[in-house]
Amino acid sequence: MLSRTADNLYWIARYMERADTVARLLEVGSRITLLPSAHGYRSEWDSLLQATGMAESFAGKYGDPVQRNIESFLFFDRDNPSSVASCFTSARENGRIVRTALTTQVWDALNTAFQELKVLERLPRSELELSRLTEWVMRHAAMVRGSIDATLLRNDGYNFLNIGYYLERGDNTARLMDVKYYVLLPRVDFVGSGLDNYQWTTLLRAMGAQRAFHWAYGGEVTAPKIADFLILNPQSPRSLATCSAGLVNHMGRVAKAYGRDTAAQDKARVLLAEIEGATVEAIFEEGLHEYLTRFIAEVATLAHAIHETYLSGEMR
């Protein structure tokens, strides 16, 4: 496969997964603001910007993190490359470029999301409820992912799509956890409190993982259980373990197709081995925020290795 085609497919997946996560972040913020006693280390809405690394660009354009401005910035703002509108548009454009590498169903799912987005952008903002917008994003992201899984040939194009999905999802799971633990929780003495448990439950609900969590663990929602579920549990679809294993699998398939391993495969295996060798106790001893920050940095390093090896035009 040509590197530019692989790059387009890889970024279709990353943009769609990123749009889904932005919608889930907005869901977290809106639900937590409904709790009267939720007064975090930063405001709930500012915390979303801090976790996604968008605080500086937001402040340069909007100033104070007011809810309405943050909603506009994260959903509709074309100057924000990670907004829902920007991600859907970029995913559709990448799909248009590699139209012949996609099935009709995948292209229709991408194009339908883009066309409906244009309709939403023309509506008065007062008519757009945030909950309906976030549900709309998550539905279309699931439709694209479902059409990929249901209709695409299991070739290297399919592998690069999944590499993009797992890379972005692992990074975003870590960022969503960081919103809760590092930024929203006011003080150490709130650990185990009603506020602490409400925020964890809200995070699970926003990630579509609340029922799966209770199936796996039952009982009270606690920080150690959440960390185990979202970091170490290979049965959890959004866990760092699941995403890392998915990366190793699809990068191994690419290596087999091209006849050799590269530094990118080595980094993916190291990432998975570190997670499989971790325990909840060791993670909390290091510090959950510190662990997540380190994971995000390692994912960025892996993404750079994938780009240099397969997507830059010269396989290395």
N, C-alpha and C positions, 0 to 999 in steps of 0.2 A: 504494500500500500504506500502511495506517495505520502511524504511527511505532512504536506499541507492538508491532505484529506484527513489524515489521522488527527491533526491539530484541530480541524473544524469539528470533528466528531467528539473529541475530548472536551472541547469548550461548550458544545451543545449541552452535554451532561452537567458540566460544572455550573453553567449559567442557570439551568433549570433547578438544580439542587440549591443553588444560592438564593434564587427567588423564593423557593419553598421555605428556606430557613429565615429569610427576612420576614416573611409572613408569620412564621411561628414566633419570631422575636416580638413582633407587634402584638401577637396574641398574649405573650407573657406580660408585656408592659400593660396592656389594657386590663387584663385580669387582676394583676397585682394592685393597680390603682383603685380597684373596687374595694380593697381592704382598708378600712379607715386608719388602722394602726400601722400601715406600711410606710415607715419613714426610714429609708435605707441610708447607707453611707453616702450615696449620691441619690438624686431623685431617680425614680423608677425609669423614667424615659431617658435621662442622661446615661443611665447604666447600660442601656442598649447600645448607645453610640460608643461608649468606652469598650464594651466587649467586642464590637465589630471593627474597632479601629477607625471609625468614621467621625469621631468627635471633632477633630481639627477641621476637616473639610466642612462639616455642618456649621461649626461656629463661625467660619469665615463667610458663610453666606447668610445664615439666619440669626446668629447671636445666641440668645438664651434658649435652652432646650425646652420649649413649650410644646405640649403634646401635639397640637395641630400642625406645627411646623415639622416636627419629627415624622409624623405620619406622611406629610407631603414629601419630605426628603427621602424617606425609605420606600415609598410606594411609587410616586409619580415623577420625581425629579430626574430629568434626563442628564443633568450635570453630575449626578451621582452614578458612577458606573455600576454600583452594586444595588441600585434601586430595583424594585420589581419590574418597572417599565423598561429600564435599561437592560435587565437580564433577559426578559422575554423577547425584546427586540433583537438583542445580540444572538440569542439562541436561534431565533427564526432566520436571521441573516446567515449564520453559519450553516443552517440546514438548507437554505436556498443555494448556497455555494456548492454543497455536496449532495444536491437533490438526488442524483443517480445512485448514491450510496445508501439511500433511505427507502423504506417501503412507503407505499401510499398512505398507510395508516399512521406512520410516524410523522410524515410531512403534514398530513391533515391535522394531527394533534398540535403540532407546533404552529401552524398557520392559523388554526381556529383560535388559539390563545391570543395570538398577536392581533387578529381582527377584532376580537371581543375587547381587548385592551384599548384599542382606538375608540371604540364606542364609550367605554368607561371614562376615558380622558375628556370626552366632550360633555359629560354630564356635570351639572353643578355639584360642587363638593358637598353641599349640605344634603344631597340626596344619597350620598354614599356612606353607609354604615361600615365602620372598620371591621366588624365581625363578618359581614358579608364579603368584604374584599379579601380578607385572609382566607376564608373558606373557598372563595373562587380561585385563588392562587394555588392552594393545596390540591384542589380538585384537578386543575389543569396540569400541574406538575405530575400528579399520579397518572393522568391519562397518557402523558408523553412516556413516562417510565413503563407503563403497562404495555403500550404499543411496541416499544423497543423489545421488551421481554417476550412478547407474544408473536412477533412477526419477523424479526431480523435473523438472518443467517448467523450462526455462531462462528464468525470469522474474525480477522484481526480488527475490523471496524467495530464489531460488537465488543471486543476486548477493550479498545480505547474508549468507547463510551462508558463502559463500566469502571475503568480506571479513573475517569473523570468523576463519575458518581461517587465512588468510594472515597476518593481523595477529598472531595468537597464535603461529603457527609461527615467523615471523621473530624475534619477541621471544625465544622459547624457544631457538631455535638459537643466538642470541647469548649467552644465559645458560648454555647447556650448554658452549659454547666457553670461556666465562669461568671455569667451574668448573675446567676443565683448566689453562688457561694461567696465570691469575692466582693461583688459590688453591692448586691441588694441587702445582704444580712448586716444589720447595723453594728452589733457588737458581739464579742465572743459569748457573753452571757445570754444571748438570744438562742444559742444552739440548743435544740431540743424543745424550744418553746412552741406555742401555737403558731406564731408568725413564721418560725423556721419551717415547720411542717406544712403550713399553707403554701409557702413559696415553693417547696419541693413538689408538692402535689400539683401546683399550677404549672410547673416546668414539665412534669410528666404529661399532663393533659395537653399542653401546647405541642408536645412532641408526638402526640398520638400514642403514648406508651403507658398510660395509666392502667388500663386493664391488663396488659401483658405483664406489667410489674407486679400487680396483685396476684396474677396467676403464678408467677415465679416465686414470690416471697410471702405474700399474705401479711396480715397483721399491720402493725404500725409502720408509717412511712418515716424512715430515719436516714440521716446522711450516709452512714456506712452502707446501708442497703442500696441506696441510689447510686453511690459510687461503684459498687460491685455490678449493678445492673447496666449502667451506662458506660462503664470502662471495661470491665473484665468478663462479663457474661457473653459467651459466644452465641447464646440463643436470642439475645436482644438485637433486633434488626438495626438499631442505630448505635450500638456500642462501639467503642474504639477497637475492641477485639474483633468484632464482626467486620468492620471496615478495613482493618489491617489485613485480616485473612482474605478478604475479597481482593485487595490489592495484590497480595502475594499470588493468589490464584490466577488472576487475569494477566499479571505481568509474567508469570511463569508460562502461560499459554502463548504470549507474544514471543518470549524467548525461544520457545520450542518452534514457533512458526519461522523465526528468523535464524534459528540454528545456533544461538549462543546467548549466554547470560551477559549482563552488563552491570555497571555500578548501580544502576537504578534498581535492578532486582535485588542486589545485595542490601541496599538501604531499606527496601521494603521488608526483607526478611528480618533485618535487625530491629525494625520498628515492631513487627509482630512478636519477636522473641522477647523484647523488653516488656510488652504487655502481658504475655503469657507467663513471664517470670515474676510479675508483680503481685502484691497482695494489698488488700484494702488498708491494712495496718501500716504497711510501708508507704503507701500513697499519702495517708494522713500525717505520717511522721515527717515526710518531706514537706507537706503542705499541699492541699488540693490545688490551690491557685498556682503554685510553683510547678506542680506536676503537669497541669493542663497547659501552662505557658510553654513548658519544655516540649510537650507533645506537639503543640501548634508550630513551634520552630522546626521540629524534626519533619513535620509534614511539608513545610515550606521548602526545606532542603531536598526532600524526595521529589517534590513537584519540579524543582529546578533540574534535578538529575534526569527526570523523565523528559523534560523539554529539551535539554542538551543532547540526550541520547536518541530520541525518536522524532521530535517535533520541530527541530530547528533546521531541517534540510539535509543534515549529514549524520547518519547513524554512527555512534561511537562506541 
